[in-house]
Amino acid sequence: MTTAVPEIKTVENYRISCDGGEGTLGHPRVWLQIPGDKGWVECPYCDCKMVHVDFADKAGK
C-alpha cells in the first residue's frame, strides 16, 4: 500500500482557510497564515501545502 502525496494548492492570499475540501468527510475549518518570508504553509489536519502565487516557483512545487 502506498501513501498519497499531500495536495499542493497555489493561493492568492496570505490568510487562507482549509476544511479538507471533502464536505462531511473533511476536517474542521482552520485559518492559516502564510509567512511572508517562507511563502507557504501546511494544514495541520490534511497536510495540504498552500503556496502563495509569489512563491510558486520557489516552494518546491
All heavy atoms as TSV, in Angstrom:
chain	resi	resn	atom	element	x	y	z
A	1	MET	N	N	0.847	-1.188	0.000
A	1	MET	CA	C	0.000	0.000	0.000
A	1	MET	C	C	0.883	1.239	0.000
A	1	MET	O	O	1.852	1.324	0.737
A	1	MET	CB	C	-0.890	-0.011	1.240
A	1	MET	CG	C	-1.841	1.109	1.299
A	1	MET	SD	S	-2.959	0.858	2.707
A	1	MET	CE	C	-3.516	2.483	2.899
A	2	THR	N	N	0.532	2.209	-0.838
A	2	THR	CA	C	1.295	3.451	-0.909
A	2	THR	C	C	0.486	4.581	-0.287
A	2	THR	O	O	-0.738	4.556	-0.276
A	2	THR	CB	C	1.636	3.822	-2.359
A	2	THR	OG1	O	0.426	3.967	-3.081
A	2	THR	CG2	C	2.495	2.753	-3.008
A	3	THR	N	N	1.189	5.568	0.219
A	3	THR	CA	C	0.565	6.736	0.813
A	3	THR	C	C	0.470	7.833	-0.232
A	3	THR	O	O	1.449	8.105	-0.934
A	3	THR	CB	C	1.391	7.245	2.015
A	3	THR	OG1	O	1.537	6.170	2.938
A	3	THR	CG2	C	0.723	8.419	2.688
A	4	ALA	N	N	-0.693	8.454	-0.328
A	4	ALA	CA	C	-0.894	9.538	-1.295
A	4	ALA	C	C	-0.082	10.759	-0.898
A	4	ALA	O	O	0.067	11.071	0.281
A	4	ALA	CB	C	-2.365	9.899	-1.379
A	5	VAL	N	N	0.459	11.431	-1.897
A	5	VAL	CA	C	1.210	12.668	-1.672
A	5	VAL	C	C	0.220	13.770	-1.305
A	5	VAL	O	O	-0.832	13.891	-1.935
A	5	VAL	CB	C	1.987	13.056	-2.949
A	5	VAL	CG1	C	2.696	14.377	-2.768
A	5	VAL	CG2	C	2.959	11.960	-3.317
A	6	PRO	N	N	0.514	14.584	-0.273
A	6	PRO	CA	C	-0.394	15.684	0.079
A	6	PRO	C	C	-0.586	16.650	-1.082
A	6	PRO	O	O	0.316	16.864	-1.887
A	6	PRO	CB	C	0.308	16.376	1.250
A	6	PRO	CG	C	1.222	15.347	1.807
A	6	PRO	CD	C	1.640	14.493	0.641
A	7	GLU	N	N	-1.763	17.210	-1.150
A	7	GLU	CA	C	-2.117	18.137	-2.215
A	7	GLU	C	C	-1.341	19.451	-2.063
A	7	GLU	O	O	-1.051	19.885	-0.956
A	7	GLU	CB	C	-3.611	18.415	-2.142
A	7	GLU	CG	C	-4.148	19.264	-3.249
A	7	GLU	CD	C	-5.654	19.435	-3.172
A	7	GLU	OE1	O	-6.278	18.952	-2.222
A	7	GLU	OE2	O	-6.199	20.094	-4.068
A	8	ILE	N	N	-1.026	20.087	-3.189
A	8	ILE	CA	C	-0.383	21.401	-3.199
A	8	ILE	C	C	-1.320	22.355	-3.932
A	8	ILE	O	O	-1.720	22.089	-5.059
A	8	ILE	CB	C	0.988	21.370	-3.891
A	8	ILE	CG1	C	1.936	20.438	-3.147
A	8	ILE	CG2	C	1.575	22.781	-3.968
A	8	ILE	CD1	C	3.273	20.247	-3.822
A	9	LYS	N	N	-1.691	23.454	-3.257
A	9	LYS	CA	C	-2.574	24.454	-3.857
A	9	LYS	C	C	-1.850	25.785	-3.940
A	9	LYS	O	O	-1.184	26.192	-2.989
A	9	LYS	CB	C	-3.838	24.646	-3.011
A	9	LYS	CG	C	-4.745	23.449	-2.969
A	9	LYS	CD	C	-5.969	23.759	-2.130
A	9	LYS	CE	C	-6.879	22.555	-2.016
A	9	LYS	NZ	N	-8.031	22.830	-1.146
A	10	THR	N	N	-2.003	26.465	-5.062
A	10	THR	CA	C	-1.487	27.826	-5.218
A	10	THR	C	C	-2.616	28.785	-4.877
A	10	THR	O	O	-3.721	28.645	-5.394
A	10	THR	CB	C	-1.000	28.056	-6.660
A	10	THR	OG1	O	-0.009	27.069	-6.969
A	10	THR	CG2	C	-0.400	29.442	-6.802
A	11	VAL	N	N	-2.337	29.714	-3.963
A	11	VAL	CA	C	-3.359	30.643	-3.482
A	11	VAL	C	C	-2.910	32.085	-3.688
A	11	VAL	O	O	-1.718	32.351	-3.844
A	11	VAL	CB	C	-3.682	30.386	-1.989
A	11	VAL	CG1	C	-4.273	29.000	-1.790
A	11	VAL	CG2	C	-2.451	30.546	-1.118
A	12	GLU	N	N	-3.868	32.999	-3.681
A	12	GLU	CA	C	-3.566	34.409	-3.923
A	12	GLU	C	C	-3.518	35.253	-2.653
A	12	GLU	O	O	-3.093	36.406	-2.700
A	12	GLU	CB	C	-4.596	34.995	-4.884
A	12	GLU	CG	C	-4.537	34.365	-6.255
A	12	GLU	CD	C	-5.526	34.976	-7.227
A	12	GLU	OE1	O	-6.229	35.929	-6.856
A	12	GLU	OE2	O	-5.589	34.484	-8.356
A	13	ASN	N	N	-3.960	34.709	-1.522
A	13	ASN	CA	C	-3.977	35.452	-0.268
A	13	ASN	C	C	-3.009	34.833	0.728
A	13	ASN	O	O	-2.750	33.624	0.677
A	13	ASN	CB	C	-5.387	35.452	0.333
A	13	ASN	CG	C	-6.376	36.137	-0.572
A	13	ASN	OD1	O	-6.130	37.227	-1.054
A	13	ASN	ND2	N	-7.499	35.487	-0.820
A	14	TYR	N	N	-2.519	35.654	1.643
A	14	TYR	CA	C	-1.633	35.143	2.684
A	14	TYR	C	C	-2.419	34.559	3.868
A	14	TYR	O	O	-1.882	33.801	4.648
A	14	TYR	CB	C	-0.684	36.243	3.177
A	14	TYR	CG	C	0.462	36.478	2.222
A	14	TYR	CD1	C	0.387	37.468	1.258
A	14	TYR	CD2	C	1.599	35.701	2.281
A	14	TYR	CE1	C	1.439	37.682	0.372
A	14	TYR	CE2	C	2.656	35.897	1.407
A	14	TYR	CZ	C	2.563	36.895	0.456
A	14	TYR	OH	O	3.603	37.090	-0.424
A	15	ARG	N	N	-3.684	34.913	3.985
A	15	ARG	CA	C	-4.562	34.374	5.039
A	15	ARG	C	C	-5.593	33.504	4.337
A	15	ARG	O	O	-6.416	33.993	3.562
A	15	ARG	CB	C	-5.238	35.521	5.794
A	15	ARG	CG	C	-6.155	35.073	6.883
A	15	ARG	CD	C	-5.463	35.147	8.226
A	15	ARG	NE	N	-6.445	34.928	9.283
A	15	ARG	CZ	C	-6.282	34.028	10.222
A	15	ARG	NH1	N	-5.194	33.305	10.257
A	15	ARG	NH2	N	-7.192	33.866	11.142
A	16	ILE	N	N	-5.543	32.201	4.577
A	16	ILE	CA	C	-6.413	31.268	3.866
A	16	ILE	C	C	-7.038	30.285	4.860
A	16	ILE	O	O	-6.593	30.152	5.994
A	16	ILE	CB	C	-5.626	30.507	2.777
A	16	ILE	CG1	C	-4.274	30.001	3.292
A	16	ILE	CG2	C	-5.355	31.387	1.588
A	16	ILE	CD1	C	-4.284	28.598	3.626
A	17	SER	N	N	-8.077	29.606	4.410
A	17	SER	CA	C	-8.708	28.587	5.247
A	17	SER	C	C	-8.623	27.239	4.551
A	17	SER	O	O	-8.483	27.153	3.330
A	17	SER	CB	C	-10.173	28.942	5.509
A	17	SER	OG	O	-10.922	28.859	4.324
A	18	CYS	N	N	-8.712	26.186	5.350
A	18	CYS	CA	C	-8.713	24.822	4.823
A	18	CYS	C	C	-9.730	24.014	5.618
A	18	CYS	O	O	-9.781	24.106	6.847
A	18	CYS	CB	C	-7.324	24.195	4.933
A	18	CYS	SG	S	-7.228	22.529	4.237
A	19	ASP	N	N	-10.556	23.249	4.904
A	19	ASP	CA	C	-11.523	22.379	5.576
A	19	ASP	C	C	-11.451	20.948	5.044
A	19	ASP	O	O	-12.347	20.147	5.252
A	19	ASP	CB	C	-12.946	22.928	5.437
A	19	ASP	CG	C	-13.418	23.007	3.996
A	19	ASP	OD1	O	-12.695	22.538	3.090
A	19	ASP	OD2	O	-14.506	23.544	3.775
A	20	GLY	N	N	-10.376	20.641	4.358
A	20	GLY	CA	C	-10.208	19.309	3.809
A	20	GLY	C	C	-10.869	19.128	2.467
A	20	GLY	O	O	-10.586	18.179	1.755
A	21	GLY	N	N	-11.791	20.012	2.122
A	21	GLY	CA	C	-12.411	20.020	0.821
A	21	GLY	C	C	-13.276	18.833	0.465
A	21	GLY	O	O	-13.589	18.633	-0.686
A	22	GLU	N	N	-13.670	18.026	1.419
A	22	GLU	CA	C	-14.464	16.844	1.099
A	22	GLU	C	C	-15.795	16.832	1.838
A	22	GLU	O	O	-16.280	15.783	2.247
A	22	GLU	CB	C	-13.671	15.586	1.409
A	22	GLU	CG	C	-12.406	15.471	0.578
A	22	GLU	CD	C	-11.644	14.193	0.849
A	22	GLU	OE1	O	-12.231	13.221	1.338
A	22	GLU	OE2	O	-10.441	14.185	0.569
A	23	GLY	N	N	-16.393	17.982	2.030
A	23	GLY	CA	C	-17.697	18.047	2.703
A	23	GLY	C	C	-17.655	17.453	4.091
A	23	GLY	O	O	-16.801	17.796	4.902
A	24	THR	N	N	-18.552	16.533	4.375
A	24	THR	CA	C	-18.622	15.940	5.709
A	24	THR	C	C	-17.449	15.013	5.995
A	24	THR	O	O	-17.221	14.642	7.140
A	24	THR	CB	C	-19.934	15.148	5.889
A	24	THR	OG1	O	-19.995	14.130	4.887
A	24	THR	CG2	C	-21.133	16.058	5.772
A	25	LEU	N	N	-16.706	14.627	4.973
A	25	LEU	CA	C	-15.539	13.775	5.177
A	25	LEU	C	C	-14.261	14.580	5.369
A	25	LEU	O	O	-13.190	14.002	5.544
A	25	LEU	CB	C	-15.368	12.824	3.982
A	25	LEU	CG	C	-16.519	11.852	3.752
A	25	LEU	CD1	C	-16.256	11.027	2.502
A	25	LEU	CD2	C	-16.738	10.958	4.946
A	26	GLY	N	N	-14.363	15.896	5.327
A	26	GLY	CA	C	-13.200	16.759	5.507
A	26	GLY	C	C	-12.810	16.866	6.969
A	26	GLY	O	O	-12.932	15.921	7.740
A	27	HIS	N	N	-12.366	18.041	7.371
A	27	HIS	CA	C	-11.974	18.296	8.758
A	27	HIS	C	C	-12.496	19.672	9.163
A	27	HIS	O	O	-12.983	20.420	8.320
A	27	HIS	CB	C	-10.459	18.187	8.929
A	27	HIS	CG	C	-9.649	19.116	8.069
A	27	HIS	ND1	N	-9.607	20.480	8.261
A	27	HIS	CD2	C	-8.852	18.875	7.002
A	27	HIS	CE1	C	-8.801	21.037	7.366
A	27	HIS	NE2	N	-8.339	20.081	6.579
A	28	PRO	N	N	-12.411	20.018	10.450
A	28	PRO	CA	C	-12.864	21.355	10.868
A	28	PRO	C	C	-12.097	22.437	10.111
A	28	PRO	O	O	-10.909	22.285	9.819
A	28	PRO	CB	C	-12.520	21.412	12.361
A	28	PRO	CG	C	-12.372	19.996	12.785
A	28	PRO	CD	C	-11.901	19.235	11.574
A	29	ARG	N	N	-12.795	23.508	9.759
A	29	ARG	CA	C	-12.146	24.620	9.047
A	29	ARG	C	C	-11.125	25.279	9.961
A	29	ARG	O	O	-11.415	25.618	11.109
A	29	ARG	CB	C	-13.168	25.647	8.596
A	29	ARG	CG	C	-12.500	26.845	7.907
A	29	ARG	CD	C	-13.476	27.766	7.281
A	29	ARG	NE	N	-14.047	27.043	6.138
A	29	ARG	CZ	C	-15.176	27.377	5.546
A	29	ARG	NH1	N	-15.868	28.397	5.977
A	29	ARG	NH2	N	-15.610	26.688	4.530
A	30	VAL	N	N	-9.936	25.453	9.447
A	30	VAL	CA	C	-8.873	26.157	10.160
A	30	VAL	C	C	-8.395	27.305	9.288
A	30	VAL	O	O	-8.406	27.217	8.062
A	30	VAL	CB	C	-7.680	25.231	10.512
A	30	VAL	CG1	C	-8.068	24.213	11.551
A	30	VAL	CG2	C	-7.118	24.533	9.285
A	31	TRP	N	N	-8.022	28.397	9.942
A	31	TRP	CA	C	-7.464	29.547	9.232
A	31	TRP	C	C	-5.957	29.501	9.387
A	31	TRP	O	O	-5.432	29.311	10.487
A	31	TRP	CB	C	-8.052	30.840	9.783
A	31	TRP	CG	C	-9.465	31.001	9.353
A	31	TRP	CD1	C	-10.581	30.595	10.043
A	31	TRP	CD2	C	-9.926	31.565	8.138
A	31	TRP	NE1	N	-11.701	30.875	9.325
A	31	TRP	CE2	C	-11.333	31.477	8.139
A	31	TRP	CE3	C	-9.291	32.130	7.042
A	31	TRP	CZ2	C	-12.108	31.938	7.085
A	31	TRP	CZ3	C	-10.072	32.591	5.999
A	31	TRP	CH2	C	-11.458	32.494	6.027
A	32	LEU	N	N	-5.260	29.679	8.278
A	32	LEU	CA	C	-3.808	29.590	8.258
A	32	LEU	C	C	-3.213	30.882	7.723
A	32	LEU	O	O	-3.788	31.522	6.838
A	32	LEU	CB	C	-3.374	28.422	7.367
A	32	LEU	CG	C	-3.992	27.068	7.710
A	32	LEU	CD1	C	-3.741	26.077	6.590
A	32	LEU	CD2	C	-3.454	26.550	9.014
A	33	GLN	N	N	-2.066	31.259	8.246
A	33	GLN	CA	C	-1.349	32.456	7.803
A	33	GLN	C	C	-0.068	32.009	7.114
A	33	GLN	O	O	0.756	31.324	7.722
A	33	GLN	CB	C	-1.024	33.352	8.999
A	33	GLN	CG	C	-0.290	34.614	8.646
A	33	GLN	CD	C	-1.160	35.614	7.899
A	33	GLN	OE1	O	-2.342	35.761	8.198
A	33	GLN	NE2	N	-0.575	36.285	6.926
A	34	ILE	N	N	0.105	32.392	5.868
A	34	ILE	CA	C	1.325	32.068	5.136
A	34	ILE	C	C	2.383	33.097	5.513
A	34	ILE	O	O	2.169	34.301	5.312
A	34	ILE	CB	C	1.083	32.084	3.620
A	34	ILE	CG1	C	0.061	31.008	3.245
A	34	ILE	CG2	C	2.395	31.894	2.870
A	34	ILE	CD1	C	-0.344	31.013	1.787
A	35	PRO	N	N	3.518	32.664	6.061
A	35	PRO	CA	C	4.574	33.618	6.405
A	35	PRO	C	C	5.109	34.301	5.152
A	35	PRO	O	O	5.358	33.646	4.138
A	35	PRO	CB	C	5.658	32.752	7.045
A	35	PRO	CG	C	4.992	31.465	7.397
A	35	PRO	CD	C	3.865	31.300	6.427
A	36	GLY	N	N	5.292	35.599	5.217
A	36	GLY	CA	C	5.758	36.373	4.072
A	36	GLY	C	C	7.150	36.008	3.607
A	36	GLY	O	O	7.477	36.149	2.437
A	37	ASP	N	N	7.987	35.504	4.512
A	37	ASP	CA	C	9.353	35.147	4.127
A	37	ASP	C	C	9.456	33.720	3.592
A	37	ASP	O	O	10.352	33.398	2.829
A	37	ASP	CB	C	10.300	35.310	5.317
A	37	ASP	CG	C	9.933	34.424	6.492
A	37	ASP	OD1	O	8.740	34.060	6.634
A	37	ASP	OD2	O	10.836	34.084	7.290
A	38	LYS	N	N	8.518	32.876	3.965
A	38	LYS	CA	C	8.541	31.470	3.573
A	38	LYS	C	C	7.699	31.213	2.323
A	38	LYS	O	O	8.078	30.435	1.453
A	38	LYS	CB	C	8.017	30.635	4.748
A	38	LYS	CG	C	8.248	29.172	4.668
A	38	LYS	CD	C	7.818	28.560	6.009
A	38	LYS	CE	C	7.935	27.069	6.017
A	38	LYS	NZ	N	7.456	26.493	7.271
A	39	GLY	N	N	6.515	31.830	2.255
A	39	GLY	CA	C	5.662	31.717	1.085
A	39	GLY	C	C	4.735	30.526	1.040
A	39	GLY	O	O	3.994	30.358	0.083
A	40	TRP	N	N	4.739	29.677	2.057
A	40	TRP	CA	C	3.844	28.528	2.078
A	40	TRP	C	C	3.571	28.087	3.514
A	40	TRP	O	O	4.308	28.429	4.430
A	40	TRP	CB	C	4.415	27.354	1.285
A	40	TRP	CG	C	5.733	26.834	1.782
A	40	TRP	CD1	C	6.970	27.290	1.427
A	40	TRP	CD2	C	5.952	25.798	2.737
A	40	TRP	NE1	N	7.945	26.593	2.096
A	40	TRP	CE2	C	7.343	25.659	2.905
A	40	TRP	CE3	C	5.118	24.969	3.467
A	40	TRP	CZ2	C	7.905	24.724	3.765
A	40	TRP	CZ3	C	5.676	24.039	4.335
A	40	TRP	CH2	C	7.062	23.932	4.467
A	41	VAL	N	N	2.492	27.317	3.671
A	41	VAL	CA	C	2.124	26.766	4.969
A	41	VAL	C	C	1.428	25.432	4.713
A	41	VAL	O	O	0.846	25.219	3.650
A	41	VAL	CB	C	1.207	27.744	5.748
A	41	VAL	CG1	C	-0.153	27.889	5.088
A	41	VAL	CG2	C	1.059	27.334	7.196
A	42	GLU	N	N	1.509	24.520	5.679
A	42	GLU	CA	C	0.835	23.226	5.565
A	42	GLU	C	C	-0.300	23.150	6.568
A	42	GLU	O	O	-0.164	23.583	7.712
A	42	GLU	CB	C	1.808	22.083	5.814
A	42	GLU	CG	C	2.778	21.866	4.699
A	42	GLU	CD	C	3.687	20.668	4.918
A	42	GLU	OE1	O	3.613	20.036	5.983
A	42	GLU	OE2	O	4.480	20.382	4.019
A	43	CYS	N	N	-1.411	22.587	6.132
A	43	CYS	CA	C	-2.554	22.388	7.016
A	43	CYS	C	C	-2.204	21.319	8.050
A	43	CYS	O	O	-1.700	20.249	7.686
A	43	CYS	CB	C	-3.768	21.940	6.197
A	43	CYS	SG	S	-5.196	21.512	7.224
A	44	PRO	N	N	-2.466	21.586	9.331
A	44	PRO	CA	C	-2.132	20.602	10.367
A	44	PRO	C	C	-3.028	19.363	10.348
A	44	PRO	O	O	-2.685	18.350	10.938
A	44	PRO	CB	C	-2.307	21.382	11.671
A	44	PRO	CG	C	-3.260	22.471	11.338
A	44	PRO	CD	C	-3.004	22.819	9.896
A	45	TYR	N	N	-4.164	19.427	9.668
A	45	TYR	CA	C	-5.065	18.276	9.589
A	45	TYR	C	C	-4.764	17.382	8.392
A	45	TYR	O	O	-4.593	16.179	8.527
A	45	TYR	CB	C	-6.532	18.729	9.509
A	45	TYR	CG	C	-7.103	19.213	10.811
A	45	TYR	CD1	C	-7.123	20.563	11.113
A	45	TYR	CD2	C	-7.643	18.324	11.730
A	45	TYR	CE1	C	-7.660	21.026	12.306
A	45	TYR	CE2	C	-8.175	18.765	12.926
A	45	TYR	CZ	C	-8.182	20.116	13.210
A	45	TYR	OH	O	-8.714	20.564	14.381
A	46	CYS	N	N	-4.755	17.956	7.190
A	46	CYS	CA	C	-4.669	17.140	5.974
A	46	CYS	C	C	-3.325	17.241	5.261
A	46	CYS	O	O	-3.127	16.622	4.225
A	46	CYS	CB	C	-5.802	17.502	5.011
A	46	CYS	SG	S	-5.715	19.189	4.356
A	47	ASP	N	N	-2.411	18.046	5.788
A	47	ASP	CA	C	-1.073	18.228	5.221
A	47	ASP	C	C	-1.063	18.878	3.837
A	47	ASP	O	O	-0.047	18.849	3.144
A	47	ASP	CB	C	-0.299	16.911	5.161
A	47	ASP	CG	C	0.011	16.367	6.537
A	47	ASP	OD1	O	0.197	17.171	7.462
A	47	ASP	OD2	O	0.067	15.131	6.695
A	48	CYS	N	N	-2.189	19.460	3.426
A	48	CYS	CA	C	-2.231	20.174	2.152
A	48	CYS	C	C	-1.271	21.362	2.252
A	48	CYS	O	O	-1.253	22.080	3.246
A	48	CYS	CB	C	-3.646	20.660	1.859
A	48	CYS	SG	S	-3.783	21.590	0.329
A	49	LYS	N	N	-0.455	21.549	1.237
A	49	LYS	CA	C	0.509	22.647	1.221
A	49	LYS	C	C	-0.087	23.798	0.426
A	49	LYS	O	O	-0.425	23.634	-0.744
A	49	LYS	CB	C	1.817	22.180	0.591
A	49	LYS	CG	C	2.942	23.174	0.667
A	49	LYS	CD	C	4.221	22.540	0.143
A	49	LYS	CE	C	5.402	23.454	0.311
A	49	LYS	NZ	N	6.645	22.803	-0.153
A	50	MET	N	N	-0.236	24.955	1.067
A	50	MET	CA	C	-0.758	26.161	0.428
A	50	MET	C	C	0.428	27.068	0.105
A	50	MET	O	O	1.158	27.498	1.002
A	50	MET	CB	C	-1.707	26.912	1.359
A	50	MET	CG	C	-2.730	26.056	2.044
A	50	MET	SD	S	-3.970	25.463	0.932
A	50	MET	CE	C	-5.077	24.707	2.101
A	51	VAL	N	N	0.616	27.347	-1.184
A	51	VAL	CA	C	1.744	28.152	-1.651
A	51	VAL	C	C	1.203	29.439	-2.244
A	51	VAL	O	O	0.331	29.413	-3.119
A	51	VAL	CB	C	2.560	27.384	-2.722
A	51	VAL	CG1	C	3.731	28.216	-3.199
A	51	VAL	CG2	C	3.036	26.050	-2.174
A	52	HIS	N	N	1.723	30.577	-1.788
A	52	HIS	CA	C	1.309	31.870	-2.351
A	52	HIS	C	C	1.859	31.995	-3.762
A	52	HIS	O	O	2.973	31.536	-4.054
A	52	HIS	CB	C	1.804	33.022	-1.468
A	52	HIS	CG	C	1.189	34.324	-1.838
A	52	HIS	ND1	N	1.733	35.146	-2.793
A	52	HIS	CD2	C	0.051	34.933	-1.402
A	52	HIS	CE1	C	0.980	36.216	-2.920
A	52	HIS	NE2	N	-0.061	36.108	-2.094
A	53	VAL	N	N	1.086	32.612	-4.658
A	53	VAL	CA	C	1.477	32.724	-6.069
A	53	VAL	C	C	2.848	33.370	-6.261
A	53	VAL	O	O	3.568	33.025	-7.193
A	53	VAL	CB	C	0.419	33.470	-6.915
A	53	VAL	CG1	C	-0.853	32.679	-7.021
A	53	VAL	CG2	C	0.161	34.852	-6.375
A	54	ASP	N	N	3.220	34.286	-5.382
A	54	ASP	CA	C	4.526	34.944	-5.495
A	54	ASP	C	C	5.687	33.986	-5.229
A	54	ASP	O	O	6.830	34.290	-5.554
A	54	ASP	CB	C	4.619	36.127	-4.538
A	54	ASP	CG	C	3.670	37.264	-4.909
A	54	ASP	OD1	O	3.178	37.275	-6.063
A	54	ASP	OD2	O	3.416	38.111	-4.054
A	55	PHE	N	N	5.408	32.837	-4.605
A	55	PHE	CA	C	6.442	31.865	-4.250
A	55	PHE	C	C	6.259	30.536	-4.976
A	55	PHE	O	O	6.952	29.571	-4.672
A	55	PHE	CB	C	6.421	31.607	-2.745
A	55	PHE	CG	C	6.884	32.771	-1.920
A	55	PHE	CD1	C	5.999	33.805	-1.596
A	55	PHE	CD2	C	8.192	32.866	-1.480
A	55	PHE	CE1	C	6.420	34.881	-0.831
A	55	PHE	CE2	C	8.614	33.938	-0.729
A	55	PHE	CZ	C	7.728	34.954	-0.401
A	56	ALA	N	N	5.362	30.482	-5.928
A	56	ALA	CA	C	5.024	29.210	-6.591
A	56	ALA	C	C	6.233	28.532	-7.224
A	56	ALA	O	O	6.351	27.312	-7.189
A	56	ALA	CB	C	3.937	29.441	-7.631
A	57	ASP	N	N	7.159	29.301	-7.757
A	57	ASP	CA	C	8.342	28.692	-8.393
A	57	ASP	C	C	9.466	28.411	-7.409
A	57	ASP	O	O	10.446	27.760	-7.749
A	57	ASP	CB	C	8.850	29.592	-9.517
A	57	ASP	CG	C	9.254	30.968	-9.036
A	57	ASP	OD1	O	8.777	31.393	-7.962
A	57	ASP	OD2	O	10.034	31.634	-9.740
A	58	LYS	N	N	9.346	28.859	-6.150
A	58	LYS	CA	C	10.405	28.704	-5.163
A	58	LYS	C	C	10.082	27.722	-4.043
A	58	LYS	O	O	10.941	27.391	-3.260
A	58	LYS	CB	C	10.712	30.058	-4.514
A	58	LYS	CG	C	11.072	31.145	-5.473
A	58	LYS	CD	C	11.151	32.466	-4.759
A	58	LYS	CE	C	11.165	33.595	-5.758
A	58	LYS	NZ	N	10.941	34.889	-5.124
A	59	ALA	N	N	8.838	27.262	-3.949
A	59	ALA	CA	C	8.401	26.496	-2.777
A	59	ALA	C	C	8.405	24.986	-3.004
A	59	ALA	O	O	7.685	24.266	-2.353
A	59	ALA	CB	C	7.009	26.958	-2.354
A	60	GLY	N	N	9.186	24.499	-3.918
A	60	GLY	CA	C	9.308	23.070	-4.107
A	60	GLY	C	C	8.137	22.406	-4.782
A	60	GLY	O	O	7.846	21.250	-4.548
A	61	LYS	N	N	7.465	23.145	-5.644
A	61	LYS	CA	C	6.329	22.564	-6.367
A	61	LYS	C	C	6.813	21.615	-7.427
A	61	LYS	O	O	7.821	21.706	-7.984
A	61	LYS	CB	C	5.476	23.661	-6.994
A	61	LYS	CG	C	4.538	24.261	-6.003
A	61	LYS	CD	C	3.542	25.122	-6.686
A	61	LYS	CE	C	2.464	24.211	-7.245
A	61	LYS	NZ	N	1.344	24.891	-7.812
